[in-house]
Amino acid sequence: MRRRDMFRAVLAGTGTFFGLRVVQAAATEPARQKVAYHLSDLDKVNFVLGNIKNHYDGTGGNVDIVLVVHGPALAAFKSKGISAAISGRFASLVQQGLNPHACANTMQGMDISLTDLLDGFHTADRGGVVKLAELQGQGYVYLRP
C-alpha cells in the first residue's frame, strides 16, 4: 500500500514539475507586438519608414504593424513621381507585413484615389484618426515618431 502511495506522489510531483516547465517556457517567449504608426507630416516620411524597418529588424518580424497616413504625408505615397528610395523602401516593408491605410478624408480633400497610391494601401474609410482609435481599442500600441 505504501509503495503505491509513493508512486502516486512521485507521479504527481513529476507532472507538476513538467507543467511548470511548460508554463515557464511560454512566459519567456516574447509576445507578438501590435503597433500602429501615425504619419501626417510630409517631412517625416523617410524617418517613419526607417523606424518601421528598425521595428521589424528589432523584433525579428514578431510584430504586426499598421501605418495610418493622413494629411500632407499622403502625397509622398502617390505612385506617380515618387522617389525610387521611398517606393523601394515602402514595397520592402509591405512584403514584411506592413499594413498601410490612407485616410479617406485626406484622399477626398487631395483628390487622390486608392489607385493613385503605391500598392498595398487600404482605405481608412471613416478617417485616419478614427482608424487609429479603433486600432488602439484592439490592443495596438500607438506611435507617432
Buried (B, 14 or more C-beta within 10 A) or exposed (E): EEEEEEEEEEEEEEEEEEEEEEEEEEEEEEEEBBBBBBBBBEEBBEEBBEBBBEBBEEBEEEBBBBBBBBBBBBBBBEEEEBEEEBBEBBBEBBEBEBBBBBBBBBBEEBEBEEEBBBEBBBBBEEBBBBBBBBBEEEEBEEBEE
